[in-house]
Amino acid sequence: MNEEQLERAIEFLTQSQADSAVRNAVIEENFQKLQARQDRFQDRLEELAKLTHDLVTVAQMHSRRLDRLDGIQPY
């Protein structure tokens, strides 16, 4: 390998490393965004689960009250 070929090989490797660093930075940024979305989704899912639990509780209470009013079930 002569000096010119060696310089081109070094330039190619340097450029490849720089390109790789840029790609890795983009991947890291996208990963961070995805993680933030996942956290927001998890928070909303937990809120929905609590709301569903609360609605089931209210529906059960309402059903028991209707049963009492209809005389089906004593207090």
MOUR-V505170 format. One record per pair of residues at least 12 apart in sequence whose ideal C-beta (glycine too) atoms are under 6 Angstrom apart, sorted by the first residue. I is the first residue (numbers start at 1). J is the second residue. D is the distance in Angstrom with one decimal. If there is no record, write none. Layout:
# MOUR-V505170
i=[I/I]
j=[J/J]
d=[D/D]
This chain:
# MOUR-V505170
none
